[in-house]
Amino acid sequence: MAKAQISLPDGVTVTVVGTPDEISAVVSRLQGVGPKTKEPSPARASKRNKGQAGRVQITDLIEQLVESGFFKKPKDLGAVKLALEEMGHHYPVTTLSPTMLRQVRKRNLRRLKEDNRWVYTG
């Protein structure tokens, strides 16, 4: 069995034990030459990524509501949920709550306590 010790540019040292052909294959892979590890087929990759390029994020939807002036008057989570449903996006209140809290922490919105519930305003 042959043995090779390879130092990579990032400082990692690799020790390879095997036949000369196996060592040469490992060195080629580390250098980016020769056969590479199996990559997903284009059909599989496109199927996996399909829909993600145009997927609308809930934070983007909330920001649209802020920009449109929806939060000029204080709104509770139910009103936000209804506004999103009118836009064609259905989210449970349990998903909206942490998203709204993130917007408050980013200082995009403020929240106030009215009648023992939180309301959000711009």
C-alpha positions as CSV (number, residue, x, y, z in Angstrom):
1,M,0.0,0.0,0.0
2,A,1.2,3.5,-0.9
3,K,0.8,6.4,1.4
4,A,0.6,10.1,0.6
5,Q,0.3,13.2,2.8
6,I,-1.3,16.2,1.1
7,S,-1.5,19.7,2.4
8,L,-4.4,21.8,1.1
9,P,-4.3,25.6,0.5
10,D,-6.6,26.1,3.5
11,G,-4.1,24.5,5.8
12,V,-5.8,21.1,6.1
13,T,-3.5,18.1,5.9
14,V,-4.9,14.9,4.4
15,T,-3.2,11.5,4.7
16,V,-4.3,9.0,2.0
17,V,-3.4,5.3,2.1
18,G,-4.2,3.0,-0.9
19,T,-2.9,1.9,-4.3
20,P,-1.1,4.4,-6.5
21,D,-4.2,4.6,-8.7
22,E,-6.4,5.4,-5.7
23,I,-4.1,8.0,-4.4
24,S,-3.8,9.6,-7.8
25,A,-7.6,9.7,-8.1
26,V,-7.9,11.4,-4.7
27,V,-5.2,14.0,-5.6
28,S,-7.0,14.7,-8.9
29,R,-10.3,15.3,-7.0
30,L,-8.6,17.6,-4.5
31,Q,-7.0,19.6,-7.3
32,G,-10.3,19.7,-9.2
33,V,-9.1,17.6,-12.1
34,G,-10.5,14.3,-13.2
35,P,-13.7,12.5,-12.2
36,K,-15.7,14.4,-9.6
37,T,-18.3,13.3,-7.1
38,K,-21.7,12.5,-8.5
39,E,-23.8,15.7,-9.1
40,P,-27.6,15.6,-9.2
41,S,-28.9,15.3,-12.7
42,P,-30.3,18.5,-14.3
43,A,-33.8,17.1,-14.3
44,R,-33.7,16.4,-10.6
45,A,-32.0,19.7,-9.7
46,S,-34.6,21.7,-11.6
47,K,-37.4,19.7,-10.0
48,R,-36.0,20.5,-6.5
49,N,-35.6,24.2,-7.2
50,K,-38.9,24.6,-9.0
51,G,-41.0,27.3,-7.5
52,Q,-38.4,28.7,-5.1
53,A,-37.2,31.4,-7.5
54,G,-40.6,33.1,-7.5
55,R,-41.7,32.1,-4.0
56,V,-43.1,35.0,-2.0
57,Q,-41.8,35.3,1.5
58,I,-44.1,36.3,4.4
59,T,-41.7,39.0,5.4
60,D,-42.0,40.5,1.9
61,L,-45.7,40.5,2.2
62,I,-45.7,42.2,5.6
63,E,-43.3,44.8,4.1
64,Q,-45.7,45.4,1.3
65,L,-48.5,46.0,3.8
66,V,-46.2,48.5,5.7
67,E,-45.4,50.4,2.5
68,S,-49.0,50.6,1.5
69,G,-50.0,52.3,4.7
70,F,-51.9,49.4,6.1
71,F,-50.4,49.9,9.6
72,K,-51.2,53.6,9.9
73,K,-53.9,52.6,12.3
74,P,-53.1,49.8,14.8
75,K,-53.9,46.3,13.6
76,D,-54.1,43.1,15.5
77,L,-52.9,39.7,14.1
78,G,-56.4,38.8,12.9
79,A,-56.5,41.9,10.7
80,V,-53.1,41.1,9.3
81,K,-54.2,37.6,8.6
82,L,-57.3,38.8,6.8
83,A,-55.3,41.3,4.7
84,L,-52.9,38.6,3.7
85,E,-55.8,36.3,2.8
86,E,-57.3,39.1,0.6
87,M,-54.0,39.1,-1.2
88,G,-54.3,35.3,-1.7
89,H,-51.8,34.2,1.0
90,H,-53.1,32.0,3.8
91,Y,-51.0,31.8,6.9
92,P,-52.0,30.6,10.4
93,V,-51.8,33.2,13.2
94,T,-49.1,31.0,14.8
95,T,-46.9,31.7,11.8
96,L,-47.7,35.4,11.7
97,S,-46.9,36.1,15.3
98,P,-43.1,35.4,15.2
99,T,-42.9,37.2,11.8
100,M,-44.5,40.3,13.2
101,L,-42.2,40.2,16.2
102,R,-39.2,40.1,13.9
103,Q,-40.6,43.2,12.1
104,V,-40.9,44.9,15.5
105,R,-37.3,43.9,16.4
106,K,-36.1,45.3,13.0
107,R,-38.0,48.5,13.9
108,N,-40.2,48.3,10.8
109,L,-43.2,48.2,13.0
110,R,-44.1,49.1,16.6
111,R,-46.4,47.0,18.8
112,L,-48.7,48.2,21.6
113,K,-50.8,46.4,24.1
114,E,-54.5,47.3,23.8
115,D,-57.2,45.4,25.7
116,N,-54.8,42.6,26.6
117,R,-53.7,41.9,23.1
118,W,-50.9,43.2,20.9
119,V,-51.6,45.6,18.0
120,Y,-49.1,46.6,15.4
121,T,-48.6,50.1,13.9
122,G,-46.2,51.7,11.5
